[in-house]
């Protein structure tokens, strides 16, 4: 899995995600960072916020 992630996020064309669209669907209390975020930065944020999935699961 790490190899596949590395392949998807390396130069010259790393993947990114527009979190503004996702945050709008989840609500303002999701705590997600805003804007377009590169997947490595999003991965790091998710690792630093282990309870981040609770808003998605409704817990």
TORPADREN-207280 format. One line per 2 residues: for each residue x, y, z of N, C-alpha, C. Coordinates in pm, whole numbers. Layout:
<pts>
X/Y/Z/X/Y/Z/X/Y/Z | ...
</pts>
This chain:
<pts>
82/-118/0/0/0/0/87/126/0 | 193/123/78/282/240/81/343/267/-56
379/161/-128/438/178/-261/337/240/-357 | 213/192/-355/110/247/-442/85/394/-408
77/427/-279/57/566/-238/172/653/-286 | 294/605/-269/411/682/-313/407/705/-463
367/604/-540/359/620/-685/255/725/-725 | 146/732/-653/39/827/-685/70/970/-642
165/986/-552/190/1118/-497/328/1174/-530 | 399/1112/-621/533/1162/-654/529/1250/-779
634/1325/-798/647/1410/-917/656/1322/-1041 | 615/1367/-1153/588/1507/-1188/442/1550/-1169
353/1459/-1138/211/1495/-1130/145/1430/-1008 | 180/1477/-887/122/1415/-767/-27/1447/-755
-102/1352/-704/-244/1371/-683/-270/1463/-564 | -381/1535/-574/-424/1621/-465/-575/1611/-456
-630/1668/-350/-773/1662/-326/-823/1799/-284 | -934/1843/-343/-995/1970/-306/-1084/1945/-184
-1035/1982/-68/-1106/1955/56/-1222/2051/80 | -1227/2163/9/-1340/2253/24/-1469/2184/-17
-1465/2107/-124/-1582/2033/-170/-1623/1928/-68 | -1528/1856/-17/-1556/1751/81/-1606/1810/213
-1542/1917/259/-1583/1981/384/-1725/2034/373 | -1763/2084/255/-1899/2131/235/-2001/2021/251
-1966/1901/212/-2056/1786/225/-2061/1736/368 | -1950/1747/440/-1941/1694/576/-1987/1794/681
-1983/1921/647/-2019/2025/743/-1896/2094/797 | -1917/2212/851/-1806/2295/899/-1733/2236/1018
-1795/2144/1090/-1732/2090/1211/-1642/1970/1184 | -1614/1941/1057/-1530/1826/1024/-1386/1846/1068
-1339/1971/1070/-1202/1999/1110/-1101/1980/999 | -1146/1946/880/-1054/1928/768/-990/2060/730
-863/2056/686/-803/2178/634/-874/2216/505 | -865/2341/466/-933/2388/346/-845/2392/224
-908/2405/109/-837/2420/-16/-789/2288/-75 | -707/2303/-179/-649/2187/-245/-527/2143/-165
-526/2017/-126/-420/1963/-42/-359/1842/-111 | -227/1840/-119/-159/1724/-176/-182/1602/-87
-192/1486/-146/-223/1366/-69/-122/1336/43 | 8/1361/24/98/1338/138/65/1428/257
28/1552/232/-9/1643/341/-140/1597/406 | -234/1551/326/-360/1500/380/-335/1375/463
-248/1289/417/-213/1168/493/-157/1205/630 | -66/1303/631/-7/1347/756/-113/1404/849
-205/1484/795/-312/1541/877/-399/1431/936 | -433/1331/856/-515/1220/904/-445/1142/1015
-315/1122/1001/-239/1053/1105/-234/1133/1234 | -232/1265/1223/-226/1351/1341/-364/1368/1406
-469/1329/1338/-606/1344/1389/-676/1208/1382 | -641/1116/1471/-692/979/1462/-843/967/1478
-908/1066/1536/-1054/1060/1551/-1126/1129/1436 | -1053/1164/1331/-1111/1242/1222/-1226/1169/1152
-1230/1040/1158/-1336/966/1090/-1467/962/1164 | -1473/1015/1285/-1597/1007/1361/-1708/1089/1298
-1678/1199/1232/-1782/1279/1168/-1840/1205/1049 | -1760/1121/987/-1808/1047/871/-1899/932/913
-1865/868/1020/-1940/752/1067/-2062/790/1151 | -2072/917/1184/-2184/961/1264/-2170/930/1412
-2049/900/1458/-2025/867/1599/-2007/991/1682
</pts>
